[in-house]
């Protein structure tokens, strides 16, 4: 237990464990930060991420192409589509 956890207890409510043939994740509501956020944990690797309401709202604005790129993890990471280098010109001007 960290010093901060001794002073301010960790308050989490597990909401769900989601699983399919590719992954298992645990989703919890975390209230230890400045505001509520979701904690998403990869059960297999232990990796985790906290997502604020703003970050979650941004996810809803992602395009299908954005989401495809997020799926390229592990052995598929090298297959990501390279992003064009910024030219400093306004978009559409070359």
PEQUIBEL-V161107 format. One record per pair of residues at least 24 apart in sequence whose C-alpha atoms are under 7 Angstrom apart, sorted by the first residue. I is the first residue (numbers start at 0). J is the second residue. Records with the same first field share a line. If there is no record, write none. Layout:
I=J + J
This chain:
none
